Amino acid sequence: MSTAMGVRVRITGEGERVVENVSSVRELLARVGLVGEEVVVLRNGVILTEDDELSDGDEVIVYVVKSGG
């Protein structure tokens, strides 16, 4: 039985992974290389800010916002 901990993150267009040892949305975005990108992060359907805390076992979805003209 797997006991892997961490935050399960699904990034639109990239798939899903588990990121261990992160405590905030800001830290998570840095670890997955999305610093400075326009993103929307959701946990249980609620929008999070970069300052929101994360805990082991959380599942989040990161929508990368694309815009163009």
N, C-alpha and C positions, 0 to 999 in steps of 0.2 A: 504494500500500500504506500503510495506517494505521500510524503509529508512536506513537499516543497512549499515554502512560504514566499511571500512577496506580493507585489501588486500585479494583477493580470491586466494588461493593457492591450486594447485593440485599436490600431491606428488605421484609419480608412485608407485603402489602397496599398497597405503594407502587411496586413495580417495581425496575428496575435502573438504576444510573448509575455513572459513573467519577468519583472524587474525587481530585484531584491535590494534591500537596504535603502529604501527611499522613504522620506518622511513628509514630503510636500509635493504639490503639483509642480512647482518650479524645479525641484530636484529631479522629478520624473522626466520632465521635458528636456532637461540638460542631459540626462542619461540616454535618452533615445534620439538625441541630436535635433531637437526641435526648438532650441532657443532662438528667439527672434522671429519665429514663424507665426503666422496668424493661425491660431487654433481655437477650438472650442472643446473643453474637456467636460465630460459628463460622468457622474456616478449615480446610479439608480435614477437616471432621468433628470438629475439636478445639475445645473451648470456650476462648475467649480472655478475659483480664481487661482492664480499662481500661489497665493498665500495659504490656501486650504491644505489641511493636513491629510495625509494618507496613512493607512494602516495595513499590515499584512492581511491578506485575504480580500482586500478591496478589488473590485473589478471596475475599470474605467474604459471609456471610449474616447478617443481623441480624433476629432474631425479637423483635418487640415483644410483651411479655407483657401480656395483658389479664386483669383479674380483676374480679369483680363478685359481687354477692350476690343 
